[in-house]
Amino acid sequence: SELRCKAMQALREYSEATACLQQTLRAAGSSKIRMSKVDELVSSWKFSSNDPLLQCAQSRLKMSEAAEAQRRAALAGVCASQQPRLLYGALQRSTLAGDDLEYAEGSHARELQAAHTAAIQAAG
């Protein structure tokens, strides 16, 4: 019956791990900060690498990384354009990003603000 106890313990651990990963995926939304928690759970996954939930989490991480790269590229383009309307819109979107502001656009916030100010001054 020791084998049965070990099997029950393994099943319990798997159930807890999947419940935690599912809950974290649901709560993550598009938040880069929350997706870092998903990344931690994926990295520490000790069950089958073919697990459908793990594969779903890995796909979600890849999509999140691709979206982040697109967001950064778009922001860099807006900063380079120094177009007041575009800069204003980007500032508003970064403000609306909430907890992602510091992680994503926040790294460019000062540059964006300076470019916005310069564009406004140049426009007269």
Order of alpha helices (4+ residues) and beta strands (2+ residues): alpha-alpha-alpha-alpha-alpha
